Structure formats: structure tokens, C-alpha cells
Amino acid sequence: MVLGANNYGKAEVRLVHVRRATPTHELTDLTVSVALAGDLAETHLTGDNANVLPTDTQKNTVYAFARAGIGEVEAFGLALARHFVDSQPTIGTARIDVEQHDWRRLGPHSFARVGEGTRTAAVTYDGSQAWVVSGVSDLVLMNTTDSAFTGFIRDPYTTLADADDRILATAVNAAWRHRRSEADWAASYAGARTALTEAFVGTRSLSLQQTLYAMGSAVLEARPEVVEVRLSLPNRHHFLVDLTPFELDNPGEVFYAADRPYGLIEGTVLADGAPPAGLAWALAR
């Protein structure tokens, strides 16, 4: 028996930063996860922890780095990843996953939590090269028309009828890989998110797969710094309710929103000639 690939770290460190430099406070709410890999065989094989940076230390490092301010989540993740690898001889690779939770301003120091998709960033660094993946999770979108699903395979177990006009709803989980580890992160995120949503709105969908490809392509066309888009789109089914037992018609107005089971459509769209992904998706949680 031999030890295979392994990593360890501190998951889901909750961090809230309040910038008080002016009477109008700035609020940043993050969940940060750390994953480290390197010369860690002995702790697995013999219990010798001489090469192990405690996960509690990793948590404390996240808080200490926040003291200087957060900035864009990609930049914060890069700073942490480089610190863990460059300061620890036994650590060869670090990945930092960040989720940013949005709050809407109500006043100079008052906020309300909002839930229109969570901004994400994943940074991997191996001591010489860094890879940055930005994204958004649980961005709930719906088209109430301009969606169909027809012409699919039928076998003895098929009961689904063709749908020429249906509701299309999903909770977008998207991640996009950057060509380099330096960019205008705020503009890149805003542009990619806009491209995703505009493609969803503007696509006459004959399948959720077609919509996925249109969304990924739109990001690549709008943001030249992005070379790869990965999408996971659960199909949040809406079924027309039969109202005939109540002697009522239902001209596509009353639906049952089912939470499970659901179709799950996943795929990747790559820019032509995209550089290799390297460790961009390594140590993924």
C-alpha cells in the first residue's frame, strides 16, 4: 500500500471586515477555505507532525491578513496562497477558496443581506505559478417562455411529453479560469456575470445544454482575459398543474415548482488555443 494524493486545510473560515476609514462604512463578508499539499507523508504514515502547519494557524492567518484590508477576493486569495507556500518549506501547493456574501446598503452603517448569487474565487499557487478561477454560485435565473424540449430519445420507459413552450429555471454555478494571475478583478467579474445573464435572457433555448454553451461562449467573447468557463446548471423543473378536477382551465399560468429530482447539466467551454489548465482546478473542495 502507498499513500496517494492528499491535502488538508481549514474549511469555511467566516470573516467579516468593516472598513471604518470614513463615516460611511464598507462591509465585506467572506467564507474562506484553505487547502495545502506537500511533504506530508509522515503525518499520514507515522503520525509525525513536524511538517504540518496546524489548521488553526491557517485560520489565524486569514484573520491577520484581513487586518490590512480585503480588496478584491481574487487578490486576497492570491496573497494567502503565496504566503502559505513561500513561508512553509514543506508546503508545495496551496489553494484558497473564497465566497463573498453580498449585503445591500441601507445607510452609512446599516446593511441588509441579499441573495442574488454568491461571488466566488479559487486561487492555486505552487511556488512559481498561480492560477485564478473566479465565479458565481447559486445565481437563480428563470425564463417564463422561449424554452422548449422536443425530439429526444424515446424508449419503453419514456413518459415525458414534448414541450414546445416551457419555463426554464436554473441556479447557475459558474467558474471561469483567467489567462493570467493579474487582472482588473472587479471589472472582470462584473463583465462575466453580465455576459452570463444576458446570454440566458437572449437565448431561445431548445435544451438547457444549448443555453449552457451560449452562456459560456458569451463570457469568452466578452472577457478576453478568460480562457475557460465551467458551468453546472440544475434544471429547476416547473410542472403545469392539472386544474380540470376543479372545472378550471390552466393556460400556462399555474405551476408546481419541484425541488427534486432534477436534471443536472454540466459542461465546459474553452477559448480556441486556451493555455493548459495546470493546477487551476487542483485541490478543489
C-alpha positions in Angstrom: 0.0 0.0 0.0 1.1 3.5 -0.8 -0.2 6.9 0.1 -1.9 8.7 -2.7 -2.7 12.3 -3.4 -3.6 14.2 -0.2 -4.2 17.7 1.1 -5.5 19.3 4.3 -6.6 22.7 5.5 -9.1 24.8 7.3 -12.6 24.9 5.7 -15.2 27.7 5.8 -13.4 30.3 7.9 -16.1 33.0 8.5 -14.7 36.5 8.1 -16.5 39.9 8.3 -14.4 43.0 7.7 -15.7 46.5 8.4 -13.7 49.4 6.9 -14.3 52.4 9.2 -12.0 55.0 7.5 -15.0 57.2 6.7 -18.4 57.7 8.4 -19.8 55.5 5.5 -18.6 52.0 6.4 -17.6 49.4 3.9 -18.7 45.8 4.7 -17.0 42.6 3.3 -18.4 39.2 4.3 -16.4 36.2 3.3 -16.2 32.4 3.8 -12.6 31.4 3.2 -11.3 27.8 2.9 -7.6 26.8 2.8 -6.2 23.5 1.3 -2.5 22.7 1.4 -0.5 19.9 -0.1 3.2 19.0 0.0 5.7 16.9 2.1 3.0 15.4 4.3 3.6 11.7 4.1 5.0 11.2 7.6 1.9 12.6 9.3 -0.2 10.0 7.5 2.2 7.1 7.8 3.7 7.6 11.3 1.8 10.5 12.9 4.9 12.7 12.9 3.5 16.2 12.6 6.8 18.1 12.1 5.9 19.2 8.6 2.3 20.1 9.4 1.1 23.7 9.7 -1.9 23.5 12.0 -5.3 24.3 10.5 -5.8 26.6 13.5 -2.8 28.6 12.3 -4.2 28.8 8.9 -7.4 30.2 10.3 -5.5 32.8 12.3 -3.5 33.8 9.1 -6.8 34.5 7.3 -7.8 36.9 10.0 -4.4 38.5 10.3 -4.2 39.2 6.5 -7.7 40.7 6.7 -6.3 43.4 9.1 -4.7 45.1 6.1 -8.0 45.1 4.2 -9.6 42.6 1.8 -9.8 44.4 -1.6 -11.0 42.1 -4.4 -11.4 38.4 -3.4 -9.0 37.2 -6.1 -6.2 39.4 -4.8 -6.9 38.3 -1.2 -6.8 34.7 -2.2 -3.5 35.2 -4.1 -1.9 36.9 -1.1 -2.9 34.0 1.2 -1.8 31.2 -1.2 1.6 32.8 -1.9 2.1 33.2 1.9 1.4 29.6 2.8 3.7 28.2 0.0 6.5 30.8 0.3 6.7 30.7 4.1 6.5 27.0 4.6 9.2 24.7 3.1 7.0 21.6 3.5 4.1 23.1 1.6 4.3 22.8 -2.2 0.8 23.9 -3.3 -1.9 26.0 -1.7 -5.5 26.6 -2.8 -7.7 29.3 -1.4 -11.5 29.2 -2.0 -13.4 32.4 -1.2 -17.1 33.0 -1.2 -18.3 36.6 -0.9 -21.7 37.2 0.6 -23.5 40.3 -0.6 -25.1 43.0 1.6 -27.2 45.9 0.3 -26.5 49.3 1.9 -29.4 50.8 3.9 -27.5 53.7 5.4 -24.0 54.8 6.3 -23.5 51.9 8.7 -26.6 49.7 8.0 -27.0 46.8 5.6 -29.4 44.1 4.6 -28.3 40.7 3.4 -29.1 39.9 -0.3 -29.1 36.6 -2.1 -28.7 37.1 -5.9 -25.8 34.7 -6.4 -22.6 34.4 -4.4 -19.3 35.7 -5.8 -16.5 33.0 -5.7 -12.8 32.8 -6.3 -10.4 29.9 -6.2 -6.6 30.6 -6.2 -4.0 27.9 -6.6 -0.2 28.5 -6.2 2.7 26.1 -6.5 5.6 28.3 -5.6 6.3 29.5 -9.2 2.9 29.9 -10.9 -0.6 31.0 -9.8 -3.9 30.2 -11.3 -7.1 32.2 -10.6 -10.6 30.9 -11.1 -13.5 33.4 -10.5 -17.1 32.5 -10.4 -20.6 32.8 -9.1 -22.8 30.2 -7.3 -26.5 29.8 -6.9 -27.4 32.6 -9.3 -31.1 31.8 -9.8 -32.5 32.7 -13.2 -35.8 32.0 -14.9 -37.3 32.4 -18.4 -41.1 32.0 -18.4 -41.1 31.3 -22.1 -38.8 30.9 -25.1 -37.8 27.4 -23.9 -38.6 24.1 -25.4 -37.5 20.4 -25.2 -38.6 18.1 -28.1 -37.2 15.4 -30.3 -35.4 13.4 -27.6 -34.9 9.6 -27.4 -37.9 7.6 -26.5 -37.8 4.1 -25.1 -40.2 1.8 -23.2 -39.6 3.9 -20.0 -40.2 7.3 -21.5 -43.3 9.2 -20.3 -42.1 12.8 -20.9 -44.1 14.7 -23.5 -42.6 17.1 -25.9 -42.6 20.7 -24.6 -42.8 23.5 -27.2 -43.1 26.3 -24.6 -42.0 25.7 -21.0 -40.5 27.5 -18.0 -36.7 27.3 -17.9 -35.3 27.9 -14.4 -31.8 27.2 -13.0 -29.4 28.0 -10.2 -26.2 28.9 -12.1 -22.9 27.6 -10.7 -20.2 29.0 -12.9 -16.4 29.2 -12.7 -14.1 30.9 -15.2 -10.3 30.5 -15.5 -8.2 33.5 -16.2 -5.3 33.6 -18.7 -3.0 35.3 -16.1 -2.9 35.8 -12.4 -3.2 39.6 -12.7 -6.4 41.4 -13.9 -8.9 44.0 -13.0 -10.8 41.6 -10.9 -13.8 43.8 -10.2 -14.4 44.6 -13.9 -13.8 41.1 -15.0 -16.3 39.7 -12.5 -19.0 42.2 -13.4 -18.5 41.7 -17.1 -18.5 37.9 -16.9 -21.6 37.9 -14.7 -23.4 40.3 -17.1 -22.5 38.1 -20.1 -23.9 35.0 -18.4 -27.2 36.6 -17.5 -27.6 38.3 -20.9 -27.0 35.1 -22.7 -29.6 33.3 -20.6 -32.1 36.0 -21.3 -31.3 36.3 -25.0 -31.2 32.6 -26.0 -34.2 30.9 -27.4 -33.5 27.6 -25.7 -34.1 24.2 -27.3 -32.3 22.5 -24.5 -30.5 23.5 -21.3 -27.3 22.2 -22.9 -27.7 24.8 -25.7 -28.2 27.5 -23.1 -25.1 26.4 -21.2 -22.9 26.7 -24.4 -24.4 30.1 -25.2 -23.6 31.3 -21.6 -20.1 30.1 -21.6 -19.4 31.4 -25.1 -20.8 34.8 -24.1 -18.3 35.1 -21.3 -15.3 34.2 -23.5 -16.4 36.7 -26.2 -16.9 39.5 -23.6 -13.8 38.9 -21.5 -10.6 38.2 -23.4 -8.8 37.6 -20.1 -10.9 34.4 -19.5 -9.9 31.2 -21.3 -12.3 28.6 -19.8 -15.8 28.6 -18.4 -17.2 25.7 -16.4 -21.0 25.6 -15.8 -23.2 23.5 -13.7 -26.9 24.1 -14.3 -29.6 22.2 -12.3 -32.9 22.2 -14.2 -35.4 23.5 -11.7 -38.5 21.9 -13.1 -41.9 23.7 -13.2 -44.8 21.4 -13.9 -48.2 22.6 -15.1 -50.9 21.9 -12.5 -53.9 20.0 -13.7 -56.9 22.1 -12.7 -59.6 20.1 -14.6 -60.8 18.3 -11.4 -62.0 21.8 -10.3 -63.5 22.6 -13.7 -60.8 25.2 -14.4 -58.5 25.7 -17.3 -54.8 26.4 -16.9 -53.4 28.3 -19.9 -49.8 28.1 -18.7 -50.3 30.1 -15.6 -50.3 27.8 -12.5 -47.2 25.6 -11.9 -45.8 23.3 -9.3 -42.1 24.1 -8.6 -40.4 20.8 -7.9 -37.1 20.7 -5.9 -36.1 17.1 -6.7 -35.2 15.1 -8.6 -33.8 17.5 -11.1 -31.9 17.4 -14.3 -28.2 18.5 -13.9 -26.5 19.8 -17.0 -22.7 20.4 -16.7 -20.1 21.4 -19.3 -17.0 23.4 -20.2 -16.5 26.0 -22.9 -12.9 26.7 -23.9 -11.4 29.6 -25.8 -9.6 28.4 -29.0 -5.9 27.9 -28.1 -6.5 28.2 -24.4 -3.4 27.5 -22.4 -3.3 24.3 -20.3 -5.2 24.5 -17.0 -2.2 23.4 -15.0 -3.2 23.3 -11.3 -6.1 25.7 -11.8 -8.6 23.1 -10.6 -6.3 21.2 -8.2 -7.2 20.6 -4.5 -10.8 21.5 -5.3 -13.2 21.2 -2.4 
